[in-house]
């Protein structure tokens, strides 16, 4: 005969298992303003990126050659937005501000930059979509690092 203690233990373990499965099945809370797990937003961002960004940053987010060395015009070439670049080193708000307002949105007396200002070109939602698309292409470890940056800045 099974003891009452064994039945309670089995029931408790079963309940704990269901509770853990329920928690793990819940979508993870995205940190920051980007939504790289939203397929609709990412698709919109990919289309806008192709129209507005790929000419400089590359169709595959690879950036321009020698992007760390100033050109004859004194400007830095467009950096990559893939894992080889530095985009993932900046939190969502910084990336959004840089895209919308250029370097002047981040610092006084900003140095000249070839990066256009998108304030009057793209809506806030379109900027977020482009940045979400970019983030969606990063490997999981970089996305996790980026989420940690966002959590620290909230």
Secondary structure, DSSP 8 states (H G I E B T S, - for coil): ---HHHHHHHHHHHHHHHHHHHHHHS-----SS--TT-HHHHHHHHHHHHHHTHHHH-TTS---TTTTSB-TTS-B-----STTSSGGGS-HHHHHHHHHH-GGGTSTT----S----TTTS-HHHHHHHHHHHHHTS-HHHHHHHHHHHHHH-
